[in-house]
Amino acid sequence: MGETILSPSLLNRYLKTVNANAPELGSYYLKFGEVYGIRGDIAFAQALHETDYFRFTGIVQPEQNNFCGLGATDPDNRGASFDTPEEGVLAHIQHLFAYSSTSKLPDKYPLLDPRFDLVERGSAVTWTGLNGKWAVPGDEYGEMILNIYERAIRFSQKALEDLVEQIRA
């Protein structure tokens, strides 16, 4: 839970350094993160981890719009599918809300997360608290997400410093 720090533009720019053809979903992570009180920028980092920077090299396929591996366990069970990328991001944020809070789900959007009621509410209030819960065995799962987020912060810092230099030139 918490405030998103990195802008959608910086998130998307960081993503494009790894996958130039990736969809730009940063604005959805900010939008839904604000509604649910979830750090949208770190949730975006989780999506990068889960989708291999939107290259979808695992069992979930791009057309599923499932950016966090919801319900995906093996090639015979590829997990949930959502009609649009926006719905996929909303379900991702709702799933994080289930793990991080015992509060009532905000009613601004319909519940799209098909696994929301299967989560022990409030059982992972930190990103490292997802270890062994989101992905099994999931050792160091949260740390991997935070490492991606740290790289995005470093990229953003450099991009902003370069912008200042351009303005001063």
N, CA and C of each residue as an Amber inpcrd file, in Angstrom:
protein
   507
   0.8510000  -1.1710000   0.0000000   0.0000000   0.0000000   0.0000000
   0.8970000   1.2340000   0.0000000   0.3850000   2.3200000  -0.5370000
   1.1330000   3.5640000  -0.5270000   0.9850000   4.3330000  -1.8170000
   1.6270000   5.4670000  -1.8460000   1.5480000   6.3810000  -2.9850000
   2.5170000   5.9720000  -4.0840000   2.0560000   6.0740000  -5.3140000
   2.9070000   5.8420000  -6.4780000   3.8490000   7.0300000  -6.6370000
   5.1300000   6.7550000  -6.8220000   6.1400000   7.7980000  -6.9380000
   6.5270000   8.0500000  -8.4010000   6.8150000   6.9930000  -9.1430000
   7.2460000   7.1480000 -10.5310000   6.0440000   7.3980000 -11.4390000
   6.1960000   8.3040000 -12.3680000   5.1050000   8.6490000 -13.2830000
   4.9080000   7.5460000 -14.3230000   3.7130000   7.4850000 -14.9110000
   3.4950000   6.5310000 -16.0010000   4.5020000   6.7070000 -17.1390000
   4.8350000   7.9540000 -17.4540000   5.7940000   8.2160000 -18.5260000
   7.1520000   7.6010000 -18.2170000   7.6310000   7.7730000 -16.9970000
   8.9260000   7.1980000 -16.6280000   8.8700000   5.6740000 -16.5980000
   7.7680000   5.1220000 -16.1230000   7.6190000   3.6560000 -16.1110000
   7.6750000   3.1110000 -17.5360000   6.9070000   3.7370000 -18.4250000
   6.8810000   3.2710000 -19.8110000   8.2290000   3.4590000 -20.4930000
   8.8980000   4.5680000 -20.2130000  10.2180000   4.8030000 -20.8120000
  11.2240000   3.7570000 -20.3360000  11.1780000   3.4220000 -19.0580000
  12.0750000   2.3750000 -18.5460000  11.7800000   1.0490000 -19.2480000
  10.5260000   0.6830000 -19.3290000  10.1210000  -0.5580000 -19.9810000
  10.6470000  -0.6270000 -21.4110000  10.5570000   0.4720000 -22.1430000
  10.9680000   0.4950000 -23.5520000  12.4750000   0.2990000 -23.7210000
  13.2660000   0.5040000 -22.6500000  14.7050000   0.2380000 -22.7580000
  14.9770000  -1.2610000 -22.8480000  14.0300000  -2.0630000 -22.4090000
  14.1760000  -3.5190000 -22.4520000  13.3570000  -4.1180000 -23.5900000
  12.1510000  -3.5960000 -23.7920000  11.2610000  -4.1160000 -24.8230000
  10.5950000  -2.9410000 -25.5440000  11.1720000  -2.5580000 -26.6600000
  10.6790000  -1.3980000 -27.4100000   9.2540000  -1.5720000 -27.9130000
   8.7820000  -2.8150000 -28.0310000   7.4460000  -3.0850000 -28.5570000
   6.3970000  -3.2840000 -27.4710000   6.7530000  -3.0570000 -26.2390000
   5.8320000  -3.3000000 -25.1220000   4.6790000  -2.3010000 -25.1140000
   3.5140000  -2.7410000 -24.6280000   2.3940000  -1.8010000 -24.4890000
   2.6800000  -0.7980000 -23.3750000   2.1370000   0.3800000 -23.4920000
   2.3430000   1.4140000 -22.4860000   1.1660000   1.3920000 -21.5070000
   1.3610000   0.7130000 -20.3970000   0.2970000   0.5230000 -19.4190000
   0.5110000   1.2960000 -18.1280000   1.5630000   2.1010000 -18.0700000
   1.8770000   2.8290000 -16.8500000   0.7180000   3.6570000 -16.3220000
  -0.0540000   4.2820000 -17.2000000  -1.1590000   5.1320000 -16.7430000
  -2.2440000   4.3170000 -16.0390000  -2.4830000   3.0910000 -16.4770000
  -3.4690000   2.2430000 -15.8030000  -2.9960000   1.8750000 -14.3920000
  -1.7070000   1.6010000 -14.2570000  -1.1840000   1.2510000 -12.9350000
  -1.2980000   2.4290000 -11.9700000  -1.0670000   3.6340000 -12.4710000
  -1.2360000   4.8160000 -11.6280000  -2.7070000   5.0180000 -11.2790000
  -3.5710000   4.9750000 -12.2720000  -5.0110000   5.2110000 -12.0920000
  -5.6150000   4.2510000 -11.0680000  -5.4180000   2.9780000 -11.2600000
  -6.0320000   2.0000000 -10.3680000  -5.3050000   1.9210000  -9.0290000
  -3.9890000   2.1240000  -9.0550000  -3.2340000   2.1520000  -7.8050000
  -3.7550000   3.2270000  -6.8640000  -4.0680000   4.3970000  -7.4050000
  -4.5960000   5.4910000  -6.5780000  -5.9320000   5.1110000  -5.9510000
  -6.8080000   4.4850000  -6.7100000  -8.1330000   4.1110000  -6.2000000
  -8.0200000   3.1040000  -5.0580000  -7.1230000   2.1410000  -5.1850000
  -7.0110000   1.0560000  -4.2140000  -5.9140000   1.2740000  -3.1740000
  -5.1770000   2.3690000  -3.2990000  -4.1060000   2.6450000  -2.3420000
  -2.8870000   1.7610000  -2.5220000  -2.7330000   1.2200000  -3.7090000
  -1.6290000   0.3080000  -4.0340000  -0.5430000   1.0950000  -4.7570000
   0.7130000   0.8060000  -4.4500000   1.8390000   1.4290000  -5.1550000
   1.8300000   0.9530000  -6.6040000   1.2120000   1.7330000  -7.4670000
   1.0960000   1.3570000  -8.8700000   2.4290000   1.1850000  -9.5630000
   3.4280000   1.9720000  -9.1480000   4.7410000   1.8560000  -9.7840000
   5.4200000   0.5350000  -9.4410000   5.2330000   0.0710000  -8.2190000
   5.8320000  -1.2260000  -7.8630000   4.9950000  -2.3660000  -8.4420000
   3.6790000  -2.1870000  -8.5260000   2.8440000  -3.1920000  -9.1860000
   3.2570000  -3.3290000 -10.6550000   3.6130000  -2.2110000 -11.2750000
   4.1160000  -2.2250000 -12.6460000   5.4020000  -3.0480000 -12.7120000
   6.2790000  -2.8670000 -11.7420000   7.5100000  -3.6670000 -11.6840000
   7.1800000  -5.1510000 -11.5490000   6.1410000  -5.4710000 -10.7840000
   5.7160000  -6.8610000 -10.6660000   5.2560000  -7.3890000 -12.0230000
   4.5140000  -6.5760000 -12.7660000   4.0720000  -6.9870000 -14.1010000
   5.2740000  -7.2340000 -15.0150000   6.3070000  -6.3970000 -14.8910000
   7.5140000  -6.6070000 -15.6920000   8.1490000  -7.9480000 -15.3550000
   8.1750000  -8.2720000 -14.0650000   8.7290000  -9.5590000 -13.6400000
   7.8790000 -10.7170000 -14.1790000   6.5850000 -10.6170000 -14.0050000
   5.6810000 -11.7100000 -14.3720000   5.6140000 -11.9580000 -15.8830000
   5.7600000 -10.9030000 -16.6670000   5.6080000 -11.0270000 -18.1290000
   6.9330000 -10.9990000 -18.8740000   8.0450000 -10.9520000 -18.1390000
   9.3640000 -10.7800000 -18.7480000   9.3510000  -9.5200000 -19.6140000
   8.9870000  -8.4130000 -18.9750000   8.9300000  -7.1070000 -19.6330000
   7.9740000  -7.1280000 -20.8380000   6.8390000  -7.7670000 -20.6480000
   5.7810000  -7.8590000 -21.6590000   6.2300000  -8.5970000 -22.9200000
   7.1980000  -9.4850000 -22.7450000   7.5980000 -10.3670000 -23.8420000
   6.8510000 -11.6940000 -23.7520000   6.2200000 -11.9700000 -22.6170000
   5.3930000 -13.1520000 -22.3990000   6.1100000 -14.4360000 -22.7890000
   7.2340000 -14.6760000 -22.1350000   8.0340000 -15.8640000 -22.4110000
   7.6180000 -17.0580000 -21.5550000   6.6200000 -16.8790000 -20.6870000
   6.1310000 -17.9580000 -19.8270000   4.8630000 -18.5660000 -20.3890000
   4.0040000 -19.0580000 -19.5050000   2.7980000 -19.7550000 -19.9490000
   1.6280000 -18.8210000 -20.2670000   1.6300000 -17.6200000 -19.7250000
   0.5780000 -16.6510000 -20.0200000   0.8790000 -15.9880000 -21.3590000
  -0.1350000 -15.8370000 -22.1890000   0.0110000 -15.2650000 -23.5260000
  -0.4900000 -13.8150000 -23.5590000   0.0440000 -12.9870000 -24.4570000
  -0.3200000 -11.5610000 -24.4860000  -1.8200000 -11.3070000 -24.5880000
  -2.5270000 -12.0860000 -25.3800000  -3.9590000 -11.8510000 -25.5880000
  -4.8000000 -12.0840000 -24.3240000  -4.2130000 -12.6690000 -23.2980000
  -4.9300000 -12.8770000 -22.0410000  -5.0490000 -11.5810000 -21.2240000
  -4.2020000 -10.6070000 -21.5020000  -4.1920000  -9.3670000 -20.7160000
  -4.0610000  -9.6630000 -19.2210000  -3.3140000 -10.6920000 -18.9150000
  -3.0830000 -11.1230000 -17.5330000  -1.6130000 -10.8030000 -17.2310000
  -1.3920000  -9.6640000 -16.5950000  -0.0410000  -9.1500000 -16.4260000
   0.6140000  -9.5580000 -15.1140000  -0.0770000 -10.4130000 -14.3570000
   0.4900000 -10.8250000 -13.0690000   0.3870000 -12.3300000 -12.8630000
   0.0360000 -13.0580000 -13.8960000  -0.0260000 -14.5090000 -13.7870000
  -1.1850000 -15.0240000 -12.9540000  -2.2700000 -14.2650000 -12.8530000
  -3.4190000 -14.6870000 -12.0400000  -3.9330000 -16.0600000 -12.4610000
  -3.8080000 -17.0170000 -11.5660000  -4.3280000 -18.3500000 -11.7940000
  -3.4970000 -19.2320000 -12.7040000  -2.3950000 -18.7300000 -13.2080000
  -1.5530000 -19.5150000 -14.1130000  -0.6680000 -20.4560000 -13.3020000
  -0.7520000 -21.7510000 -13.6040000   0.0430000 -22.7220000 -12.8600000
   0.9140000 -23.6010000 -13.7580000   0.4570000 -23.8670000 -14.9710000
   1.2080000 -24.7200000 -15.8860000   0.6200000 -24.5680000 -17.2870000
   1.2540000 -25.1670000 -18.3070000   0.7510000 -25.0000000 -19.6840000
  -0.6950000 -25.4460000 -19.8840000  -1.1850000 -26.3260000 -19.0370000
  -2.5790000 -26.7610000 -19.1380000  -3.5300000 -25.8200000 -18.4080000
  -2.9910000 -24.9280000 -17.5940000  -3.8060000 -23.9570000 -16.8620000
  -3.1100000 -22.5970000 -16.9490000  -3.3980000 -21.8880000 -18.0340000
  -2.7270000 -20.6210000 -18.3310000  -3.2650000 -19.4450000 -17.5250000
  -4.2830000 -19.6760000 -16.7080000  -4.7820000 -18.6300000 -15.8350000
  -5.8930000 -17.8020000 -16.4370000  -6.1880000 -16.7040000 -15.7600000
  -7.3060000 -15.8380000 -16.1250000  -7.0190000 -15.0710000 -17.4050000
  -8.1070000 -14.6830000 -18.0730000  -8.0280000 -13.8150000 -19.2440000
  -8.9680000 -12.6350000 -19.0310000  -8.5790000 -11.4900000 -19.5790000
  -9.3650000 -10.2740000 -19.4540000  -9.5540000  -9.6740000 -20.8390000
 -10.6780000  -9.0150000 -21.0490000 -11.0310000  -8.5060000 -22.3690000
 -10.0900000  -7.4190000 -22.8730000  -9.5910000  -6.5880000 -21.9650000
  -8.7480000  -5.4610000 -22.3690000  -7.5330000  -5.3650000 -21.4510000
  -6.4860000  -4.6840000 -21.8950000  -5.3520000  -4.4370000 -21.0050000
  -5.7750000  -3.6870000 -19.7350000  -6.6680000  -2.7260000 -19.8690000
  -7.1370000  -1.9660000 -18.7120000  -7.7660000  -2.8900000 -17.6650000
  -8.5840000  -3.8330000 -18.1100000  -9.2030000  -4.7870000 -17.1820000
  -8.1560000  -5.6850000 -16.5420000  -7.1490000  -6.0580000 -17.3100000
  -6.0830000  -6.8900000 -16.7570000  -5.3200000  -6.1760000 -15.6550000
  -5.0390000  -4.8980000 -15.8490000  -4.3520000  -4.1180000 -14.8130000
  -5.2530000  -3.9590000 -13.5980000  -6.5300000  -3.6830000 -13.8130000
  -7.4640000  -3.5480000 -12.6890000  -7.5000000  -4.8270000 -11.8540000
  -7.5820000  -5.9810000 -12.4880000  -7.6020000  -7.2510000 -11.7580000
  -6.3030000  -7.4430000 -10.9780000  -5.1800000  -7.0690000 -11.5640000
  -3.8840000  -7.1670000 -10.8900000  -3.8900000  -6.3260000  -9.6170000
  -4.3150000  -5.0700000  -9.7250000  -4.3480000  -4.1770000  -8.5630000
  -5.3210000  -4.6980000  -7.5170000  -6.4590000  -5.2010000  -7.9390000
  -7.4260000  -5.7650000  -6.9840000  -6.8400000  -6.9660000  -6.2480000
  -6.0650000  -7.7780000  -6.9390000  -5.4580000  -8.9400000  -6.2920000
  -4.4340000  -8.4970000  -5.2480000  -3.6540000  -7.4790000  -5.5800000
  -2.7150000  -6.9300000  -4.5950000  -3.4610000  -6.3460000  -3.3980000
  -4.5940000  -5.7010000  -3.6460000  -5.4030000  -5.1440000  -2.5690000
  -5.8730000  -6.2700000  -1.6330000  -6.2600000  -7.3920000  -2.1960000
  -6.6990000  -8.5230000  -1.3770000  -5.5940000  -8.9670000  -0.4290000
  -4.3800000  -9.0400000  -0.9290000  -3.2530000  -9.4620000  -0.1000000
  -2.8520000  -8.4140000   0.9310000  -2.9660000  -7.1540000   0.5750000
  -2.3950000  -6.1050000   1.4250000  -3.3730000  -5.4530000   2.3860000
  -4.6460000  -5.7430000   2.2770000  -5.6310000  -5.0350000   3.0930000
  -6.7750000  -5.9420000   3.5300000  -7.3330000  -5.6120000   4.6780000
  -8.5540000  -6.2880000   5.1300000  -9.7590000  -5.3660000   4.9540000
  -9.5310000  -4.1850000   4.3920000 -10.6200000  -3.2250000   4.1710000
 -11.5510000  -3.7030000   3.0670000 -12.7510000  -3.1450000   3.0650000
 -13.7310000  -3.4270000   2.0200000 -13.1720000  -2.9340000   0.6840000
 -13.4030000  -3.6960000  -0.3430000 -12.9670000  -3.3390000  -1.6840000
 -13.6770000  -2.0500000  -2.1110000 -12.9240000  -1.0320000  -2.5580000
 -13.5900000   0.1790000  -3.0530000 -14.5910000  -0.1780000  -4.1510000
 -15.7070000   0.5290000  -4.1830000 -16.7790000   0.1640000  -5.1220000
 -16.7680000   0.9710000  -6.4210000 -15.6770000   1.6680000  -6.6950000
 -15.6070000   2.4810000  -7.9110000 -15.6190000   1.6220000  -9.1740000
 -15.0470000   0.4220000  -9.0970000 -14.9700000  -0.4750000 -10.2490000
 -15.5030000  -1.8460000  -9.8420000 -16.0190000  -2.6020000 -10.8080000
 -16.4840000  -3.9570000 -10.4810000 -15.3020000  -4.8640000 -10.1550000
 -15.5500000  -5.8710000  -9.3420000 -14.5110000  -6.8460000  -9.0230000
 -14.2520000  -7.7030000 -10.2600000 -13.0390000  -7.6310000 -10.7630000
 -12.6460000  -8.4240000 -11.9290000 -11.6860000  -9.5520000 -11.5690000
 -11.0600000  -9.4610000 -10.4100000 -10.1020000 -10.4780000  -9.9840000
 -10.8530000 -11.7620000  -9.6380000 -10.7090000 -12.8200000 -10.4410000
 -11.4410000 -14.0550000 -10.1820000 -10.9320000 -14.8220000  -8.9620000
  -9.8030000 -14.4230000  -8.4050000  -9.2110000 -15.1310000  -7.2680000
  -9.2350000 -14.2950000  -5.9870000  -9.9050000 -13.1640000  -6.0100000
  -9.9320000 -12.2500000  -4.8720000 -10.3610000 -12.9560000  -3.5860000
 -11.4200000 -13.7400000  -3.6690000 -11.9560000 -14.4030000  -2.4790000
 -11.1440000 -15.6120000  -2.0340000 -10.1320000 -15.9890000  -2.7900000
  -9.2770000 -17.1130000  -2.4170000  -8.0610000 -16.6700000  -1.6070000
  -7.8700000 -15.3660000  -1.4930000  -6.7140000 -14.8020000  -0.8040000
  -7.0110000 -14.6310000   0.6770000  -6.0310000 -14.9580000   1.5260000
  -6.1480000 -14.6340000   2.9450000  -5.9120000 -13.1320000   3.0590000
  -6.9980000 -12.4020000   3.2730000  -6.9460000 -10.9370000   3.2650000
  -5.9290000 -10.4130000   4.2730000  -5.1290000  -9.4490000   3.8310000
  -4.1460000  -8.8080000   4.6900000  -2.9440000  -9.6660000   5.0370000
  -2.7320000 -10.7340000   4.2990000  -1.6560000 -11.6710000   4.6470000
  -0.2900000 -11.2720000   4.0970000  -0.2320000 -10.2250000   3.2680000
   1.0520000  -9.7650000   2.7150000   0.9890000  -8.2420000   2.6120000
   1.3810000  -7.5790000   3.6600000   1.2890000  -6.1120000   3.6890000
   2.5530000  -5.4360000   3.1530000   3.5550000  -6.2220000   2.7990000
   4.7680000  -5.7100000   2.1610000   5.0100000  -6.5300000   0.8970000
   5.8610000  -6.0130000   0.0290000   6.1630000  -6.7460000  -1.2030000
   6.8720000  -8.0550000  -0.8940000   7.7590000  -8.0600000   0.0720000
   8.4300000  -9.3140000   0.4240000   7.4750000 -10.2650000   1.1260000
   6.3870000  -9.7460000   1.6460000   5.3630000 -10.6030000   2.2340000
   4.6800000 -11.4940000   1.2070000   4.8550000 -11.1810000  -0.0610000
   4.2990000 -12.0240000  -1.1310000   5.1150000 -13.2990000  -1.3450000
   6.3250000 -13.3580000  -0.7710000   7.1630000 -14.5490000  -0.9180000
   6.3860000 -15.7880000  -0.4870000   6.3380000 -16.7770000  -1.3640000
   5.6650000 -18.0280000  -1.0580000   4.1520000 -17.9480000  -1.1180000
   3.6070000 -16.7790000  -1.4120000   2.1580000 -16.6310000  -1.5020000
   1.7140000 -16.4130000  -2.9490000   2.3590000 -15.4740000  -3.6340000
   1.9460000 -15.1460000  -4.9990000   2.4340000 -16.2180000  -5.9670000
   3.6790000 -16.5680000  -5.8450000   4.2700000 -17.5860000  -6.7100000
   4.8820000 -18.6550000  -5.8130000   4.7050000 -19.9000000  -6.1920000
   5.2030000 -21.0050000  -5.3700000   6.3810000 -21.6400000  -6.0900000
   7.5320000 -21.8750000  -5.4550000   7.7410000 -21.6250000  -4.0360000
   7.8640000 -20.1400000  -3.6950000   8.2580000 -19.3110000  -4.6620000
   8.2550000 -17.8760000  -4.4510000   9.3400000 -17.3300000  -3.5530000
  10.4010000 -18.1000000  -3.3300000  11.5150000 -17.5910000  -2.5290000
  12.0590000 -16.3340000  -3.1890000  12.1950000 -15.2810000  -2.4290000
  12.7340000 -14.0010000  -2.8930000  11.8990000 -13.3630000  -3.9970000
  10.6340000 -13.7330000  -4.0880000   9.7350000 -13.1600000  -5.0910000
   9.6260000 -11.6460000  -4.9250000   9.3400000 -11.1990000  -3.7190000
   9.2230000  -9.7680000  -3.4560000  10.5140000  -9.0250000  -3.7230000
  11.6240000  -9.6270000  -3.3820000  12.9220000  -9.0020000  -3.6260000
  13.1770000  -8.8230000  -5.1210000  12.7530000  -9.7960000  -5.9400000
  12.9330000  -9.6750000  -7.3860000  12.1270000  -8.4950000  -7.9350000
  10.9160000  -8.3190000  -7.4300000  10.0810000  -7.1920000  -7.8450000
  10.7520000  -5.8780000  -7.4400000  11.2200000  -5.8100000  -6.2060000
  11.8490000  -4.5850000  -5.7230000  13.1550000  -4.2800000  -6.4580000
  13.8570000  -5.3090000  -6.9000000  15.0710000  -5.0900000  -7.7000000
  14.7280000  -4.4370000  -9.0440000  13.6470000  -4.8800000  -9.6650000
  13.2090000  -4.2580000 -10.9210000  12.8010000  -2.8100000 -10.6500000
  12.0770000  -2.6000000  -9.5590000  11.6550000  -1.2420000  -9.2110000
  12.8660000  -0.3350000  -8.9700000  13.8740000  -0.8560000  -8.3140000
  15.0910000  -0.0820000  -8.0720000  15.7570000   0.2990000  -9.3980000
  15.7760000  -0.6180000 -10.3510000  16.3410000  -0.2990000 -11.6650000
  15.5170000   0.7900000 -12.3560000  14.2030000   0.7400000 -12.2000000
  13.3360000   1.7760000 -12.7810000  13.5990000   3.1300000 -12.1280000
  13.8470000   3.1370000 -10.8240000  14.1630000   4.3880000 -10.1230000
  15.4830000   4.9510000 -10.6420000  16.4820000   4.1030000 -10.7550000
  17.7860000   4.5690000 -11.2510000  17.6780000   5.1310000 -12.6700000
  16.9360000   4.4220000 -13.5110000  16.7110000   4.9080000 -14.8750000
  16.0250000   6.2700000 -14.8400000  14.9940000   6.3940000 -14.0140000
  14.2250000   7.6390000 -13.9250000  15.0840000   8.7810000 -13.4140000
  15.9040000   8.4980000 -12.4370000  16.7970000   9.5260000 -11.9020000
  17.7240000  10.0460000 -12.9980000  18.3040000   9.1280000 -13.7590000
  19.2070000   9.5140000 -14.8520000  18.4390000  10.2940000 -15.9190000
  17.2470000   9.8500000 -16.2670000  16.4470000  10.5370000 -17.2840000
  16.1130000  11.9570000 -16.8490000  15.7900000  12.1260000 -15.5760000
  15.4700000  13.4640000 -15.0710000  16.7140000  14.3480000 -15.0070000
  17.8360000  13.7720000 -14.6270000  19.0930000  14.5360000 -14.6270000
  19.4510000  14.9760000 -16.0450000  19.2620000  14.0880000 -17.0110000
  19.5290000  14.4400000 -18.4100000  18.6080000  15.5630000 -18.8700000
  17.3600000  15.5350000 -18.4320000  16.4000000  16.5800000 -18.7870000
  16.8350000  17.9280000 -18.2290000  17.3120000  17.9460000 -17.0000000
  17.7940000  19.1780000 -16.3960000  18.9740000  19.7230000 -17.2010000
  19.8650000  18.8390000 -17.5880000  21.0200000  19.2660000 -18.3960000
  20.5820000  19.8700000 -19.7310000  19.5840000  19.2590000 -20.3560000
  19.0640000  19.7680000 -21.6260000  18.4440000  21.1500000 -21.4500000
  17.7340000  21.3410000 -20.3630000  17.0870000  22.6250000 -20.0930000
  18.1350000  23.7070000 -19.8620000  19.2010000  23.3480000 -19.1820000
  20.2620000  24.3060000 -18.8790000  21.1380000  24.6250000 -20.0880000
  21.1540000  23.7390000 -21.0650000  22.0510000  23.9260000 -22.2270000
  21.5600000  25.0230000 -23.1640000
